[in-house]
Amino acid sequence: MATTINAAGFGAETLEIIAFRLHEQEFCVKTTTIREIRGWAPSTPIPHAPADVIGVMNLRGSVIPIIDLAYKLGMKSTVANERSAIVVAEVHNMVVGMLVDKVSDILTIPASQVQPVPDVTASFDKSFSEGIIATENGMICFLNLAKMFKGAELEDLAA
C-alpha cells in the first residue's frame, strides 16, 4: 500500500501537535518531542551564554537550559509572567526548556493539513519550519526542533 505525500512532505497519517503562543502568533511542535509542560519559574543565568539562553533550571536533579524561543525565532524576547510556560522537549537526546507565552492546545490533525512554507526571498531560511497549518482560527507555524537546535549547540550548553 502506497502512502501519499503532501507538499510539506508528510504522509496521509495524523499528527499530534502541541500549540503555543509567542507574541500573539501560534506555533506548534509534535507532541512526541515534548516531555512535559511546566509553569514559569525563574532560571539561573549563565555567564557568556548565547543571547537566546535565559539560563538553566533544575528538572528533577538534571540541569537543563531554558531557551527564549521567541528570540531564537528572531522575534523580540519574551517577558515571562504567571501565564508563561516552559515546554520541556527532547532534541538530539538532550533535554531543553523553551519559554513560551502560553500553551494553547493539543491537537490531532490530518498530516495533509500541513502546507509548505511559501518562499519569501531567495535568502529566506525556512529550515526551522515544517510547514504552516491553516485552521478556522488562523495560521499555526509548525516548528522543526531538530533543525532549530543543532546537536553540538545543545552539547555546549550542557557542558
HELIX and SHEET records of a PDB file:
HELIX    1   1 THR A   31  THR A   33  5                                   3    
HELIX    2   2 LEU A   69  LYS A   72  1                                   4    
HELIX    3   3 ALA A  111  GLN A  113  5                                   3    
HELIX    4   4 LEU A  145  MET A  148  1                                   4    
HELIX    5   5 GLY A  151  ALA A  158  1                                   8    
SHEET    1   A 6 LYS A 102  PRO A 110  0                                        
SHEET    2   A 6 THR A  14  LEU A  22 -1                                        
SHEET    3   A 6 GLN A  25  LYS A  30 -1                                        
SHEET    4   A 6 GLY A 138  LEU A 143  1                                        
SHEET    5   A 6 SER A 129  THR A 135 -1                                        
SHEET    6   A 6 VAL A 114  GLN A 115 -1                                        
SHEET    1   B 5 ILE A  34  GLY A  39  0                                        
SHEET    2   B 5 ALA A  85  VAL A  91 -1                                        
SHEET    3   B 5 MET A  94  VAL A 100 -1                                        
SHEET    4   B 5 SER A  62  ASP A  68  1                                        
SHEET    5   B 5 VAL A  53  LEU A  59 -1                                        
END                                                                             
